[in-house]
């Protein structure tokens, strides 16, 4: 990531922190503040319970930024981080879950688990300033961040803060690397080949045509397909393509994208 990009993210995070602090100062009326900003005890069990309640109540989307400063890599720290990941399995059916993390905090075991799930969590990796945030349905955010008064933990429903957090998440997500690429497919060349094959499977390209495009024999191509399906734990070629898209390894299928305008009025 370029120095300029890092500076932009640092500035965006500072804006989030500033908005949180100013929102607390502006909403001094206790009834209003309790409705828009709820301070949460920094105690770990309280933080975990708050995150669980928000996740279980989500109806559309859950977006997580997991970029706190890495702690000493001991057993207790790994267990606590695993407990946080497991909360995501409590999300209701149909809720889109995306997890954005930094390389030192990437849980490879958790990423591998997603390849066998009906509703996988999409995981991407990027370099980011320290921030812990959980955004639910775009209407509430649970944020743990440093402030001028120390570490603050709050549930926030202030529209300006939510908008800034969502913009920050989407900006980083669009440039982040899908975690499964290196974990499942190995090095960059292997990942690129797997992506091309998955794209062909998703598009329904015949083996003969796809093999010719990849400059390999049909037999070799079919062996690659079998290996990729096994890695994705997919029972069919189409399922492999769809599962890869759900995991963020490919763009969303064209059928889910907005239809282009034809210039003709709707009838």
C-alpha positions as CSV (number, residue, x, y, z in Angstrom):
1,X,0.0,0.0,0.0
2,X,1.4,3.4,-0.9
3,X,2.3,6.1,1.7
4,X,-0.4,8.3,0.2
5,X,-3.1,5.6,0.7
6,X,-1.9,5.0,4.3
7,X,-2.2,8.7,5.0
8,X,-5.7,8.8,3.6
9,X,-6.8,6.0,5.9
10,X,-5.1,7.6,8.9
11,X,-7.0,10.8,8.1
12,X,-10.3,8.9,7.7
13,X,-9.8,7.2,11.1
14,X,-9.0,10.5,12.8
15,X,-12.3,11.8,11.3
16,X,-14.2,8.9,12.8
17,X,-12.6,9.5,16.2
18,X,-13.3,13.2,16.0
19,X,-16.9,12.6,15.1
20,X,-17.4,10.2,18.0
21,X,-15.9,12.7,20.5
22,X,-17.8,15.7,19.1
23,X,-21.1,13.7,19.1
24,X,-20.7,12.9,22.7
25,X,-20.1,16.6,23.5
26,X,-23.0,17.8,21.3
27,X,-25.6,15.3,22.6
28,X,-25.3,16.3,26.2
29,X,-29.0,15.8,26.9
30,X,-29.0,12.5,28.7
31,X,-32.1,11.0,27.0
32,X,-30.8,11.9,23.5
33,X,-27.3,10.7,24.3
34,X,-28.5,7.3,25.6
35,X,-30.5,6.9,22.4
36,X,-27.7,7.8,20.0
37,X,-24.5,7.0,21.9
38,X,-24.3,4.3,24.5
39,X,-21.0,3.9,26.4
40,X,-20.1,0.3,27.0
41,X,-17.9,-0.9,29.9
42,X,-14.5,-1.8,28.4
43,X,-14.7,-5.1,30.4
44,X,-14.1,-7.9,27.8
45,X,-17.2,-10.0,28.7
46,X,-19.4,-6.9,28.4
47,X,-17.9,-6.0,25.0
48,X,-18.5,-9.6,23.8
49,X,-22.1,-9.6,25.0
50,X,-22.7,-6.3,23.3
51,X,-21.3,-7.5,20.0
52,X,-23.3,-10.7,20.3
53,X,-26.6,-8.8,20.8
54,X,-25.9,-6.6,17.8
55,X,-24.9,-9.5,15.5
56,X,-27.9,-11.6,16.5
57,X,-30.2,-8.7,15.8
58,X,-28.8,-8.0,12.3
59,X,-31.3,-8.4,9.4
60,X,-29.3,-7.3,6.3
61,X,-25.6,-6.8,6.8
62,X,-22.7,-7.1,9.2
63,X,-19.4,-5.4,8.5
64,X,-16.4,-5.8,10.8
65,X,-13.1,-4.0,11.0
66,X,-10.7,-6.0,13.0
67,X,-7.5,-4.0,13.2
68,X,-6.5,-3.5,16.8
69,X,-2.9,-3.5,17.8
70,X,-1.8,-7.2,17.9
71,X,-1.1,-8.4,21.5
72,X,1.4,-10.9,22.6
73,X,0.6,-14.1,20.8
74,X,-0.3,-16.3,23.8
75,X,-3.0,-18.9,24.1
76,X,-5.4,-16.6,26.0
77,X,-5.2,-14.0,23.2
78,X,-5.9,-16.5,20.5
79,X,-8.8,-18.0,22.4
80,X,-10.4,-14.6,22.9
81,X,-10.0,-13.6,19.2
82,X,-11.5,-17.0,18.2
83,X,-14.5,-16.3,20.5
84,X,-15.1,-13.0,18.7
85,X,-15.0,-14.8,15.3
86,X,-17.5,-17.4,16.4
87,X,-20.0,-14.7,17.2
88,X,-20.5,-14.3,13.5
89,X,-22.0,-17.7,13.2
90,X,-25.0,-16.4,15.1
91,X,-26.0,-14.1,12.3
92,X,-29.5,-14.8,10.9
93,X,-29.9,-16.4,7.5
94,X,-29.7,-14.0,4.6
95,X,-27.4,-11.6,6.4
96,X,-24.3,-10.6,4.4
97,X,-21.2,-10.8,6.7
98,X,-17.9,-9.2,5.7
99,X,-14.8,-9.2,7.9
100,X,-11.9,-6.8,7.2
101,X,-8.7,-7.5,9.1
102,X,-4.9,-6.9,9.0
103,X,-2.2,-9.5,8.2
104,X,-1.0,-10.1,11.8
105,X,-4.6,-10.8,13.0
106,X,-5.7,-13.0,10.1
107,X,-7.2,-16.3,11.4
108,X,-6.3,-18.8,8.7
109,X,-8.3,-21.6,10.4
110,X,-11.4,-19.4,10.4
111,X,-10.9,-18.6,6.7
112,X,-10.6,-22.3,5.8
113,X,-13.8,-23.0,7.6
114,X,-15.7,-20.7,5.3
115,X,-15.0,-22.9,2.3
116,X,-17.3,-25.6,3.7
117,X,-20.2,-23.4,4.9
118,X,-23.5,-22.7,3.2
119,X,-23.3,-19.0,4.2
120,X,-19.6,-18.1,4.3
121,X,-18.1,-15.0,5.9
122,X,-16.2,-13.0,3.3
123,X,-12.8,-12.1,4.7
124,X,-10.3,-9.6,3.2
125,X,-6.9,-8.4,4.4
126,X,-5.5,-4.9,4.2
127,X,-3.1,-2.6,6.1
128,X,-5.1,-0.2,8.2
129,X,-4.7,2.0,11.2
130,X,-5.8,0.4,14.6
131,X,-9.6,0.3,14.8
132,X,-12.2,-2.2,16.1
133,X,-15.7,-1.6,14.6
134,X,-18.9,-3.6,14.0
135,X,-21.4,-2.0,11.7
136,X,-24.9,-3.6,11.7
137,X,-27.5,-2.9,8.9
138,X,-25.9,0.6,8.5
139,X,-28.0,1.7,11.5
140,X,-25.7,1.0,14.5
141,X,-22.0,0.6,15.1
142,X,-20.1,-0.8,18.0
143,X,-16.7,1.0,18.1
144,X,-13.7,0.4,20.3
145,X,-11.1,3.0,19.6
146,X,-8.5,5.3,21.2
147,X,-9.7,8.8,22.2
148,X,-8.4,11.8,24.1
149,X,-9.7,10.3,27.3
150,X,-8.3,6.8,26.6
151,X,-9.8,3.7,25.1
152,X,-13.5,4.2,24.5
153,X,-16.1,1.5,23.7
154,X,-19.5,2.8,22.4
155,X,-22.6,1.7,20.5
156,X,-23.3,4.6,18.1
157,X,-26.4,5.5,16.1
158,X,-25.3,9.0,15.0
159,X,-25.9,9.2,11.2
160,X,-22.8,11.2,10.5
161,X,-20.6,8.7,12.3
162,X,-22.3,5.7,10.7
163,X,-21.8,7.3,7.2
164,X,-18.1,8.0,7.8
165,X,-17.5,4.4,9.2
166,X,-19.3,2.8,6.2
167,X,-17.4,4.9,3.8
168,X,-14.1,4.0,5.5
169,X,-15.0,0.3,5.4
170,X,-16.0,0.3,1.7
171,X,-12.9,2.2,0.7
172,X,-10.6,-0.3,2.4
173,X,-12.6,-3.3,1.3
174,X,-12.5,-2.4,-2.4
175,X,-8.7,-2.4,-2.3
176,X,-8.3,-5.3,0.1
177,X,-7.1,-8.8,-0.8
178,X,-9.5,-11.8,-0.4
179,X,-8.0,-13.9,2.4
180,X,-8.6,-17.2,0.7
181,X,-6.4,-16.5,-2.3
182,X,-3.1,-17.1,-0.5
183,X,-4.4,-19.5,2.1
184,X,-6.2,-21.9,-0.3
185,X,-4.5,-21.5,-3.6
186,X,-0.9,-20.9,-2.6
187,X,1.3,-18.3,-4.3
188,X,0.1,-15.5,-6.6
189,X,0.5,-17.4,-9.9
190,X,-1.5,-20.3,-8.5
191,X,-4.2,-17.9,-7.2
192,X,-4.4,-16.1,-10.5
193,X,-4.8,-19.4,-12.4
194,X,-7.5,-20.6,-9.9
195,X,-9.4,-17.3,-10.4
196,X,-9.4,-17.7,-14.1
197,X,-10.7,-21.3,-13.9
198,X,-13.3,-20.3,-11.4
199,X,-14.4,-17.5,-13.7
200,X,-14.8,-20.0,-16.5
201,X,-16.8,-22.4,-14.3
202,X,-19.1,-19.6,-13.2
203,X,-19.6,-18.5,-16.8
204,X,-20.3,-22.1,-18.0
205,X,-17.3,-22.2,-20.5
206,X,-16.7,-25.6,-21.9
207,X,-13.6,-27.5,-20.8
208,X,-12.2,-27.5,-24.3
209,X,-12.5,-23.8,-24.7
210,X,-11.2,-23.0,-21.2
211,X,-8.3,-25.4,-21.5
212,X,-7.3,-23.7,-24.8
213,X,-7.5,-20.3,-23.2
214,X,-5.2,-21.5,-20.4
215,X,-2.8,-23.2,-22.8
216,X,-3.1,-26.6,-21.1
217,X,-4.5,-30.0,-22.2
218,X,-8.2,-30.8,-21.4
219,X,-7.0,-33.5,-19.1
220,X,-4.8,-31.1,-17.1
221,X,-7.6,-28.5,-17.0
222,X,-10.0,-31.1,-15.6
223,X,-7.5,-32.1,-12.9
224,X,-7.2,-28.4,-11.9
225,X,-10.9,-28.2,-11.7
226,X,-11.1,-31.2,-9.5
227,X,-8.5,-29.8,-7.2
228,X,-10.2,-26.5,-6.9
229,X,-13.6,-28.1,-6.2
230,X,-12.0,-30.1,-3.5
231,X,-10.4,-27.0,-1.9
232,X,-13.7,-25.2,-2.0
233,X,-15.6,-28.3,-0.8
234,X,-18.0,-27.8,-3.7
235,X,-20.2,-30.7,-5.0
236,X,-20.6,-29.2,-8.5
237,X,-18.7,-26.8,-10.8
238,X,-21.4,-24.2,-10.6
239,X,-21.4,-24.3,-6.8
240,X,-17.6,-23.8,-6.9
241,X,-18.0,-20.6,-8.9
242,X,-20.8,-19.3,-6.8
243,X,-19.0,-20.2,-3.5
244,X,-15.8,-18.4,-4.7
245,X,-17.8,-15.3,-5.4
246,X,-19.5,-15.4,-2.0
247,X,-16.0,-15.7,-0.4
248,X,-14.8,-12.6,-2.3
249,X,-12.4,-14.6,-4.5
250,X,-14.3,-13.4,-7.6
251,X,-16.6,-10.5,-8.4
252,X,-20.3,-11.1,-7.8
253,X,-22.0,-13.1,-10.6
254,X,-23.2,-10.9,-13.5
255,X,-26.8,-11.9,-12.7
256,X,-26.6,-10.1,-9.4
257,X,-25.3,-6.8,-10.8
258,X,-27.5,-4.0,-11.8
259,X,-28.9,-4.3,-15.4
260,X,-27.4,-1.8,-17.9
261,X,-29.7,0.9,-19.1
262,X,-31.0,0.3,-22.6
263,X,-32.3,3.8,-23.2
264,X,-35.9,2.4,-23.5
265,X,-38.5,3.4,-20.9
266,X,-39.9,0.8,-18.6
267,X,-43.3,-0.5,-19.7
